[in-house]
């Protein structure tokens, strides 16, 4: 829900809060009716894959910098 600046600053939030609450209530009802589809589990797995890929890429970049004559004790670009 979006309020005009005038309503926001004036504290006129009651209608927008009620509309948002009703909207969320309907979305929850539909989700309960639909049941678990496995979609969230797949989203979590994809997020995990991305994090692992990012870590591997970060480690390779750090290793390359250390091989290029950088002292690993000093670290480079946040690399230990």
ABEGO torsion letter per residue (X at the ends): XBBBAAAAAAGBAAAAAAAAAAAAAAAAAAAAAAEBAGAAAAAAAAAAAAAAAAAAAAAAAAAAAAAAGBBAAAEBGGBX
